[in-house]
Structure formats: C-alpha cells, structure tokens
Amino acid sequence: MFTLNVKGEKKPFHQPVRLHSLIDDPEHRYFIALVNNRLRELHYLIDYDADVEFLDNTNQEAVFVYEASLRFLVSKAFFTCFPELSFKFNYSISRSIFCHIDGVEDTGRLRDITATLMKEMKRLVEADVTIERRELDKKKAAAFYEEHLYHDKLDILQYRPEDVVHFYACGDYMNYMYSLMAPSTGYLKDFDLKIYSPGFLIRYPRSEEHGRIPLFEDAPIYGRTLRNANRWSERIDANTLAKVNRHAAGASMVEFVHVNEAKHNQMIAEIGHLVLSDIENVRLIAIAGPSSSGKTTFSTRLRIELLTLGLKPIMISLDDYYLNREDILPNEEGVIDLEHINTLDIALFNQNMLDLIDGKAVDIPHFNFMTKARDGHRTIRITDNSPIIIEGIHALNDSLTELIPKHQKFKIFISPQLQMNMDHHNPLSITDVRMLRRIVRDRKFRNSPATKTIGMWPSVRRGEFKWIYPHQEDADYIFNSALAYELCVMKKYALDTLMEIPRDHEHFITANRLIKFLKHIVDIEDHIVPCNSLLREFIGGSCFEV
C-alpha cells in the first residue's frame, strides 16, 4: 500500500495508478504534475508515497511544457498538411514564437498556409489525440533523423550525454522537443497564430499573465534587431548549438571568439559615431536593459569609445539618486518596492541634469548602500563636448528626464538577443541565457547560490515587464550583447552551482531543466576571452574591475 497527498487529502492505494486518474479535470486545465518536487507527465504510473500537485499555466515551469507541446502540435500540423515544407522556430516579439517557413515569401501563400495550419491544429485539439512517449536508443534515433532528413537534429544528437532519446508520437508523427509533454492534443486549446511576415507568430499563455495569452504588442524596432541577430548567427555559422560546438572543439575556436567580440566592437564604434555626428544636440546618453545584459561593461566601453573620438563623457549613476530609505513610501500591499521609479529622487535628478547641460556646477549626491542614505556629494561641471552617460533600470523612462528635450537624449536598449537553436524545432530561451549569466555572476562575485538567484528571478522578470520593456521601442539604438560562444564558457560555472541543488529543493525543477541543455555544450576555457569582453562581467577577470 502507498499514500498520495493530493490537494491536502491523503489517499491510500493498493495498486499503481496513473496521475490523470487522481483529478477530475474535464476542461484539461492541468497538464503536468509535481510529484515529490519532480515534474511528471499525467500518464506517469505511480506506486510510492508522494505529494502530488497538478500545475496549470500560472506556473512558469508548466508554461515551458505547454509551449514545447504547442510547438509539437504545430509541427504535427505541418507534417499532415505540408510535409514538403521545412520550417524553423525562434522566440520573438510580444512573448511569442516566430515560425519561418523556408522558401515561402509570398504573403498570400503565407496566409493560406497559416489558415490551413490553424484549422488542422483546432481539429487535432478537438480530436484529443494521445501524445505518446517512446524511448529510442541513440543509434535508432540517428536512423530516424537520417530517414526524415532532420540533419539539424542529427547534428546535436552526437553531443547528447544520455544513451536514450525520449521521442513523442501523435498518430503517425514523431518528434523530440527536449521537454516533457502534455498528455494529448486536447490540452492545447489555448493558442493563436498571427501572420507576421515573413512568417507567423505562435501566441500562447504565460505565467506572468496568470495563464492568459498576452495582448499582442508590435515591436518593429526590437523585431528588426532579432532578424539582424538571426542573420548574424547564420553568417558566422552559429545558429545551432551543434555548429557552435564545432567551433569550440575545432581549430576555429580562437577566431570564433574574436569574430563575436569584433561584432561588439563594431556596434560600439557605430554608436560612438552616431553620437559624434549629433553632438551639438546629444547631451544625455541613457542606457537601460533587463537583468544581466552587460550594462556596466557596455557603459564603460562606450565611454572609452567616445574618448577616442575627442569627447569627454562623464558617467553618473542613478543609484546615487535613491531616496533615503525612510523617505520611500510602501506600495498598496504595504511593501517597499526598490525597483519602483518613485524610489529615485526624480525632481533632483531632472534639475541636476538640466543644470549640467546649462553649464552650471552641480553637486551630485552619493548614496551609501550600507547606511541606505546619502552621505555626501561631488561637484562637477561639463563642457559642450561632454555627454552625460546614465545607466539603470529607469534610464529610458522619460519621467526620469522630463526636463530634458527629446532631441538632447540618445537612448540605448541593451539585451542579449541570442538567436540559437538546439535544432530547427527547439529554440534556446533568451531569458534562460540571462538567468545563467546572473547565476554565474551571483556565485562569482556574491558567493550566492543558484537557489537564491532562481528564487528571485520571477520578481526580476516582473520588474522588467513593468519598467524596462515598455520603453524599448523608444530606443535610438538596440545593442545586442549576446556572444555566440558565451554558453561554452559559462557552462562549467553554471553546472557546478546548479548541480549543488538537492532534488527535494523547490528550485530543482528549474535547475534540472537548465542542466539538461547545458550538458550538450562543449567547453571553452576562460583565457580565450578578452579582458574587456562583456562576458567578463559575469565570469570575472575584467580589466575594468577595480
């Protein structure tokens, strides 16, 4: 006999049971379960004592499973309706997945294909076809990929450390999505396909939207950056993890690293010349981006670039404009939100920037994070060729600089827009790359375990959606801080701290998901990384460190 604790009710059993039999869910709201802190599919057969929690799309890890299952459903629809077409998924604007169809450029043809796929997906959802898990050894998996001309999947298979591959079958279609799956197509009823030339967007529920599909928000500037990043990754032969591994393990390793670094140098030089060409107007350079984008190193490198052009930039930290802790009012929940823009002395910052631009001497405050209060100031004055560089979460928010005319501000949004896939059907998450950067940096510089970083990540993400992303389309320049080789360097640091997390810890699920894809990556040693690289901000050894 064994006992299962479901929704606080302990139930005894004498025979093994499937998880789906434990819950009455006619609407298919729950599609994955947490069993003793391990994600399990609803077909899972259990015969031991366990705490069981059923998860829906309000849970972030469950959303990963739903999204992978939805990509499987789209792929199945292609297989049925357009078996001759090749397609590729990438993460895209408005928190969606972009699907590019090879060789389809005509908008009318694209519209017809999308409408047919949508009809077939809805038919499959209505039919509620079982998605069955199958286990193949690597040799049989390779033969399957070879037979179906999935050369991208065959490429990464050689780096898989396990001897088996867990495929999923739906009728006569089979694929592998590097994820657990929903039990059947009937669970995937919540989605939308939207034409977004030269492809279409797959929109799906998000946990930060309480399990709802976010409202569509077009982002043409950001979208153009993603397309440029995609073209760049193809140009340097780094659009899949297997291709990056070949660089890392081959004679081109050093060249590959420096090609990526040269791209950053090129973009920084481009920004410098844009500022110089309009220096009569540009007085304030504002830099913002989500967590672990490399803002600190980028700001320093941009300052050096401007110096080479004969300018005399100064850097002012927004951190010094924090209000004294006792002057910060709590929010409606009675909690002090240190990411809220009202924690900054906006009036003083605006006045200081205006006075500096007018040529006046200004006392810039200094904030002491130990005492959580200001403890002094420095007096500065600037000249006509001294643009002010500010960097911080609110730097692009016009509320922070409302006294400064728009033509006097040059806004830069920075984020790692890594356009890389495990294979054509499985893109790597840009957000996961940033989280890995943060995990590595927190352990390196703060001796902080991965559990703490993962635990605070949902709060970090909420702040980004509230304070950063709404302003990215106002940027004059978007700097892609991704380096195609960075995962090869960070792997050893990330794995060490992630593998410290015990199986019974609440963040083991996230850690395990990250570990599974990190194990496919070939290592690159640190000494290859230039000392001024943005990557040094996370792994250490930067020539800018004091």
Secondary structure as UniProt FT lines:
FT   STRAND          2..6
FT   TURN            7..8
FT   STRAND          9..13
FT   STRAND          17..18
FT   HELIX           19..22
FT   TURN            26..27
FT   STRAND          32..35
FT   TURN            36..37
FT   STRAND          38..40
FT   TURN            42..43
FT   STRAND          45..46
FT   STRAND          50..55
FT   TURN            57..58
FT   HELIX           60..81
FT   TURN            83..84
FT   STRAND          87..92
FT   HELIX           93..95
FT   STRAND          96..101
FT   TURN            102..103
FT   HELIX           107..127
FT   STRAND          132..137
FT   HELIX           138..147
FT   TURN            148..149
FT   HELIX           151..157
FT   TURN            158..159
FT   STRAND          164..170
FT   TURN            171..172
FT   STRAND          173..175
FT   HELIX           185..187
FT   STRAND          192..196
FT   TURN            197..198
FT   STRAND          199..203
FT   HELIX           207..209
FT   TURN            210..211
FT   HELIX           220..235
FT   TURN            236..237
FT   HELIX           241..249
FT   TURN            251..252
FT   HELIX           253..277
FT   TURN            278..281
FT   STRAND          284..288
FT   TURN            291..292
FT   HELIX           295..308
FT   TURN            309..310
FT   STRAND          314..317
FT   HELIX           318..321
FT   HELIX           325..327
FT   TURN            332..333
FT   TURN            338..339
FT   HELIX           341..343
FT   HELIX           346..357
FT   TURN            358..359
FT   STRAND          362..368
FT   TURN            369..372
FT   STRAND          373..380
FT   TURN            384..385
FT   STRAND          388..391
FT   TURN            393..396
FT   TURN            398..403
FT   HELIX           406..408
FT   STRAND          409..415
FT   STRAND          421..423
FT   TURN            424..425
FT   STRAND          426..427
FT   HELIX           430..446
FT   HELIX           450..467
FT   HELIX           469..474
FT   STRAND          477..480
FT   TURN            484..485
FT   HELIX           486..498
FT   TURN            499..500
FT   TURN            503..504
FT   TURN            506..507
FT   HELIX           508..518
FT   TURN            519..520
FT   HELIX           526..528
FT   TURN            531..532
FT   TURN            534..535
FT   HELIX           536..539
FT   TURN            543..544
//
